Amino acid sequence: MLRRYDRTGTALTCEPLTQGLLNRGYRLATTRGRFFLKHHLGADAADGTVDRAAIARQHHAILRLRALGLPVAPPVADGDGRTVAVVRGRCYALHPWVEGRHRDGAELSEPQSRRLGKLLGRVHTCLEEVMPGPQTGVESPPHAPSAHPEAAARAEDTFALIEELLVLVRRHPRDVFDELAEHRLVERRALLERHAHRRPAPSATPARGWVHGDFHPLNLLYRGGEPAAIVDWDRLGVQPRAEEAVRAAAIFFVRPGGTLDLAKVRAYARAYRATAGADSAELAAAAHRVWWERLNDFWMLRWRYQLDDRRADPGFPASSALSVWWTREYAAVRGAFCD
């Protein structure tokens, strides 16, 4: 593959990276520097073809965002100016190696939390500048499902899923995780029985726009106290912007016990609203929808018990506890996003 590139030199080492759930990444050292080699698994179709156009669109956005001053890692172009390489039916991209590390909300001060909210606000406003408007009919690409379906999850469907998962959990050789999974499933069923009437109504005019689509700590690299690069733009698409802001906060600022650091959420949300031009009502509606989404979502348990994939297991204790705590502290969480 490197023979396609003029200035990368000869490969010396290629080490797989362990972080990340959906793609494969490698630290590539060559005679001319270090690079990040990404294998776009999500772009490989069942028929062996590759959606090069979707990835090229992501690369085009990254290059234009860089020109506007956002911290990104632009793709490296080959000798023909292309940034997407297809080798034996597999899709790859090469990026400069960015030295840095991931930081979750526990490592961020309140001023840094404000800067994080401002950064996401700038992502949304800059994407609005560099991408075609939602009115053109351009939606999220097929491999990046929308986080805003036509209708919110139905409690009756979730009840059926809970029963299916409980059967699988109880058949499973028992360990501490299985005990917790069963407890959370039974607990969530009771919560949904009490709160089913609060299902969000479809919004007639959601504030939709281009979003990163997967903004969380593993997709943001820090160098010292400042963001060095926003990475992994695979889910770039048109979605409700405020929901991405709420969803990101629920990942960045969740504590191990399943509570949110509301002081940091408030600092982050105020900066996001000011930068993105979002009002309190928009954030309130987004917070309600994301709360409901989480109350009905069991993707981590589905991976474990339906797909026999345990990569998401470490995140389950805090994530599952958050839904319970958020329901109990609903007014306080809403205030943190809206005050």
C-alpha positions as CSV (number, residue, x, y, z in Angstrom):
1,M,0.0,0.0,0.0
2,L,2.8,2.4,0.8
3,R,4.0,2.3,-2.7
4,R,1.0,4.5,-3.6
5,Y,2.4,7.3,-1.5
6,D,5.4,9.5,-2.5
7,R,6.5,10.8,0.8
8,T,5.9,8.1,3.4
9,G,9.1,6.2,3.0
10,T,9.6,2.5,3.7
11,A,7.7,0.7,6.5
12,L,9.7,-0.2,9.6
13,T,7.1,-1.4,12.0
14,C,3.3,-1.7,12.0
15,E,1.7,-2.2,15.5
16,P,-2.0,-2.8,16.0
17,L,-3.8,-0.5,18.4
18,T,-6.1,-2.0,21.1
19,Q,-8.5,0.9,21.6
20,G,-11.6,1.3,19.5
21,L,-14.7,-0.9,18.8
22,L,-15.6,-0.5,15.2
23,N,-12.4,-0.1,13.1
24,R,-8.9,-1.4,13.1
25,G,-6.0,1.0,13.7
26,Y,-2.2,0.6,13.4
27,R,0.8,2.7,14.5
28,L,3.0,2.7,11.4
29,A,6.6,3.8,11.6
30,T,8.5,4.4,8.3
31,T,11.8,5.8,7.3
32,R,10.1,9.3,7.0
33,G,8.0,9.4,10.1
34,R,5.0,8.0,12.0
35,F,1.5,7.5,10.7
36,F,-1.9,6.2,11.8
37,L,-3.1,3.5,9.4
38,K,-6.9,3.0,9.6
39,H,-8.7,0.0,8.2
40,H,-12.3,1.1,7.7
41,L,-14.2,-2.1,8.7
42,G,-17.5,-0.2,8.7
43,A,-17.0,0.6,5.0
44,D,-16.7,-3.0,3.8
45,A,-20.0,-4.1,2.4
46,A,-21.2,-7.7,2.5
47,D,-20.6,-8.1,-1.3
48,G,-17.0,-7.2,-0.9
49,T,-17.3,-3.7,-2.3
50,V,-16.2,-0.5,-0.4
51,D,-18.1,2.7,0.0
52,R,-15.2,4.9,-1.0
53,A,-17.4,7.9,-1.6
54,A,-18.6,8.1,2.0
55,I,-15.0,8.0,3.3
56,A,-13.8,10.5,0.7
57,R,-16.6,12.9,1.8
58,Q,-15.4,12.5,5.4
59,H,-11.9,13.3,4.3
60,H,-13.1,16.4,2.4
61,A,-14.8,17.6,5.5
62,I,-11.7,17.0,7.7
63,L,-9.5,19.0,5.3
64,R,-11.9,21.9,5.2
65,L,-12.3,21.9,9.0
66,R,-8.6,22.0,9.4
67,A,-8.5,25.1,7.2
68,L,-11.0,26.7,9.7
69,G,-8.6,26.0,12.6
70,L,-10.2,22.9,14.1
71,P,-7.9,20.3,15.6
72,V,-8.1,17.3,13.2
73,A,-5.7,14.8,11.6
74,P,-6.1,15.3,7.9
75,P,-5.7,12.3,5.6
76,V,-2.5,11.8,3.6
77,A,-3.0,11.9,-0.2
78,D,-1.3,9.4,-2.5
79,G,0.7,10.2,-5.6
80,D,-2.6,10.7,-7.5
81,G,-4.2,12.9,-4.9
82,R,-6.5,10.3,-3.5
83,T,-6.9,9.8,0.3
84,V,-8.8,6.4,0.2
85,A,-6.8,3.3,-0.7
86,V,-8.5,0.0,-1.6
87,V,-6.3,-3.0,-1.3
88,R,-7.7,-6.5,-2.0
89,G,-11.2,-5.1,-1.5
90,R,-10.4,-3.5,1.8
91,C,-10.5,0.2,2.5
92,Y,-7.7,2.0,4.2
93,A,-6.6,5.6,5.0
94,L,-3.4,7.0,6.2
95,H,-3.2,9.9,8.6
96,P,-0.2,11.7,10.4
97,W,0.4,10.2,13.8
98,V,-0.9,12.6,16.5
99,E,1.0,12.4,19.8
100,G,-1.5,12.7,22.6
101,R,-3.8,10.8,24.9
102,H,-7.5,10.4,25.7
103,R,-8.9,12.2,28.7
104,D,-12.4,11.6,30.2
105,G,-14.3,14.2,32.2
106,A,-12.7,13.2,35.5
107,E,-9.5,14.5,34.2
108,L,-10.9,17.8,33.0
109,S,-11.3,20.9,35.1
110,E,-14.4,23.1,34.8
111,P,-12.6,25.5,32.5
112,Q,-11.5,22.6,30.4
113,S,-15.1,21.4,30.4
114,R,-16.1,24.8,29.1
115,R,-13.5,24.5,26.3
116,L,-14.8,21.1,25.4
117,G,-18.4,22.4,25.0
118,K,-17.0,25.3,22.9
119,L,-15.1,22.9,20.8
120,L,-18.1,20.8,20.0
121,G,-20.1,24.0,19.3
122,R,-17.4,25.0,16.8
123,V,-17.5,21.5,15.2
124,H,-21.2,22.0,14.5
125,T,-21.0,25.6,13.3
126,C,-18.0,24.8,11.1
127,L,-19.6,21.7,9.6
128,E,-22.6,24.0,8.8
129,E,-20.2,26.2,6.8
130,V,-18.3,23.5,4.9
131,M,-21.0,20.9,4.2
132,P,-24.2,21.0,2.1
133,G,-27.2,22.2,4.1
134,P,-29.7,19.6,5.4
135,Q,-32.3,21.2,3.1
136,T,-30.5,19.6,0.2
137,G,-31.8,16.2,1.3
138,V,-28.4,14.9,2.2
139,E,-28.7,12.5,5.2
140,S,-26.5,10.3,7.2
141,P,-24.6,7.8,5.1
142,P,-25.9,4.2,5.3
143,H,-23.1,2.9,7.5
144,A,-23.8,5.7,10.1
145,P,-27.4,5.1,11.3
146,S,-29.2,8.2,12.5
147,A,-29.4,8.8,16.3
148,H,-32.8,10.4,15.7
149,P,-35.3,7.9,14.3
150,E,-38.8,8.9,13.1
151,A,-40.2,7.8,16.5
152,A,-38.6,7.2,19.9
153,A,-38.3,3.7,21.1
154,R,-41.5,2.0,22.2
155,A,-41.6,0.6,25.7
156,E,-43.5,-2.5,24.6
157,D,-40.6,-3.4,22.2
158,T,-38.1,-2.8,25.0
159,F,-40.1,-5.1,27.4
160,A,-39.9,-7.8,24.8
161,L,-36.1,-7.3,24.4
162,I,-35.7,-7.4,28.2
163,E,-37.4,-10.8,28.4
164,E,-35.3,-12.1,25.6
165,L,-32.1,-10.9,27.3
166,L,-33.2,-12.3,30.7
167,V,-33.6,-15.7,29.2
168,L,-30.0,-15.5,27.7
169,V,-28.5,-14.2,30.9
170,R,-30.1,-16.9,33.1
171,R,-28.8,-19.6,30.7
172,H,-25.3,-18.2,30.9
173,P,-22.6,-19.6,33.2
174,R,-23.0,-17.2,36.2
175,D,-20.4,-14.6,37.1
176,V,-20.5,-11.2,38.7
177,F,-21.3,-9.5,35.3
178,D,-24.3,-11.8,34.8
179,E,-25.6,-11.1,38.2
180,L,-25.4,-7.3,37.5
181,A,-26.9,-7.7,34.1
182,E,-30.0,-9.6,35.5
183,H,-30.4,-7.0,38.2
184,R,-30.3,-4.1,35.8
185,L,-32.7,-5.7,33.4
186,V,-35.3,-6.3,36.1
187,E,-34.7,-2.8,37.5
188,R,-35.0,-1.2,34.1
189,R,-38.3,-3.1,33.4
190,A,-39.8,-1.6,36.5
191,L,-38.5,1.9,35.6
192,L,-40.1,1.7,32.2
193,E,-43.4,0.5,33.6
194,R,-43.5,3.7,35.7
195,H,-42.2,6.1,33.0
196,A,-43.7,4.7,29.8
197,H,-46.0,7.7,29.5
198,R,-43.0,10.0,29.1
199,R,-42.0,8.7,25.7
200,P,-40.9,11.7,23.6
201,A,-43.2,12.8,20.9
202,P,-41.7,13.1,17.4
203,S,-40.4,16.7,16.9
204,A,-42.0,18.5,14.0
205,T,-38.9,20.7,13.4
206,P,-35.8,19.2,15.0
207,A,-32.7,21.4,14.8
208,R,-30.8,19.1,12.4
209,G,-27.4,19.7,11.0
210,W,-24.1,18.0,10.2
211,V,-22.5,16.4,13.3
212,H,-19.4,14.3,14.1
213,G,-21.7,11.5,15.1
214,D,-19.5,9.8,17.6
215,F,-18.0,12.5,19.8
216,H,-16.6,10.9,23.0
217,P,-13.3,10.5,24.9
218,L,-11.8,7.8,22.6
219,N,-12.3,10.1,19.6
220,L,-10.5,13.1,21.1
221,L,-6.8,13.2,21.7
222,Y,-5.3,15.7,24.1
223,R,-1.7,17.0,24.2
224,G,-1.3,18.4,27.7
225,G,-4.4,20.3,28.6
226,E,-5.6,21.1,25.1
227,P,-7.3,19.0,22.4
228,A,-4.8,18.0,19.7
229,A,-7.1,16.1,17.3
230,I,-10.7,15.0,16.9
231,V,-10.6,11.6,15.2
232,D,-12.9,8.9,13.7
233,W,-15.4,10.8,11.5
234,D,-17.0,7.6,10.3
235,R,-20.5,8.6,11.6
236,L,-20.4,12.1,10.0
237,G,-24.0,12.8,9.1
238,V,-27.1,15.0,9.5
239,Q,-28.7,14.6,12.9
240,P,-30.1,16.8,15.7
241,R,-27.1,18.7,16.9
242,A,-28.2,19.2,20.5
243,E,-28.6,15.5,21.0
244,E,-25.0,14.9,20.0
245,A,-24.0,17.5,22.7
246,V,-26.1,15.8,25.4
247,R,-25.0,12.3,24.3
248,A,-21.3,13.4,24.4
249,A,-21.7,14.9,27.9
250,A,-23.3,11.7,29.2
251,I,-20.1,9.8,28.1
252,F,-17.5,12.4,29.1
253,F,-18.8,13.3,32.5
254,V,-20.2,10.0,33.8
255,R,-18.5,8.8,37.0
256,P,-17.7,5.2,37.8
257,G,-20.7,4.9,40.0
258,G,-23.1,6.0,37.2
259,T,-23.6,9.6,38.2
260,L,-22.9,12.8,36.2
261,D,-20.6,15.5,37.3
262,L,-23.3,18.2,37.0
263,A,-21.0,21.1,37.6
264,K,-18.9,20.2,34.6
265,V,-21.9,19.4,32.6
266,R,-23.3,22.8,33.3
267,A,-20.0,24.5,32.3
268,Y,-19.8,22.4,29.1
269,A,-23.5,23.0,28.2
270,R,-23.3,26.8,28.6
271,A,-20.3,27.0,26.4
272,Y,-21.9,24.7,23.8
273,R,-25.1,26.8,23.7
274,A,-23.2,30.0,23.4
275,T,-21.0,28.7,20.6
276,A,-23.5,26.7,18.6
277,G,-26.4,29.2,19.0
278,A,-28.6,26.6,20.7
279,D,-31.2,27.7,23.2
280,S,-32.3,26.1,26.5
281,A,-35.4,24.7,25.0
282,E,-33.4,22.8,22.4
283,L,-31.1,21.4,25.0
284,A,-34.1,20.4,27.3
285,A,-35.7,18.5,24.4
286,A,-32.4,16.8,23.6
287,A,-31.8,15.8,27.2
288,H,-35.2,14.3,27.4
289,R,-34.8,12.3,24.2
290,V,-31.3,11.0,25.2
291,W,-32.6,10.1,28.6
292,W,-35.4,8.0,27.0
293,E,-32.9,6.6,24.5
294,R,-30.7,5.3,27.3
295,L,-33.6,4.0,29.3
296,N,-34.5,1.8,26.3
297,D,-31.1,0.9,25.1
298,F,-29.3,-2.4,25.8
299,W,-26.6,-2.5,23.1
300,M,-23.9,-3.6,25.5
301,L,-25.9,-6.6,26.7
302,R,-26.9,-7.4,23.1
303,W,-23.2,-7.5,22.1
304,R,-22.4,-9.9,25.0
305,Y,-25.4,-12.2,25.0
306,Q,-26.5,-12.2,21.4
307,L,-23.2,-11.7,19.6
308,D,-20.8,-13.2,22.1
309,D,-18.8,-10.0,21.9
310,R,-17.5,-8.7,25.2
311,R,-15.5,-5.7,24.1
312,A,-18.2,-3.3,25.6
313,D,-18.4,-5.1,28.9
314,P,-16.1,-2.7,30.9
315,G,-18.5,0.2,30.2
316,F,-21.7,-1.5,31.3
317,P,-21.6,-0.9,35.1
318,A,-21.4,2.9,34.9
319,S,-23.6,3.1,31.8
320,S,-26.4,1.0,33.2
321,A,-26.3,2.8,36.6
322,L,-26.5,6.2,34.8
323,S,-30.0,5.4,33.4
324,V,-31.3,4.7,36.9
325,W,-29.6,7.8,38.5
326,W,-30.6,10.1,35.6
327,T,-34.3,9.0,36.0
328,R,-34.1,9.8,39.7
329,E,-32.3,13.1,39.2
330,Y,-34.1,14.1,36.0
331,A,-34.8,17.7,37.0
332,A,-31.2,18.3,38.2
333,V,-29.7,16.9,34.9
334,R,-32.2,18.9,32.8
335,G,-31.1,22.0,34.8
336,A,-27.4,21.4,34.2
337,F,-28.0,21.3,30.4
338,C,-30.4,24.3,30.4
339,D,-29.5,26.8,33.1
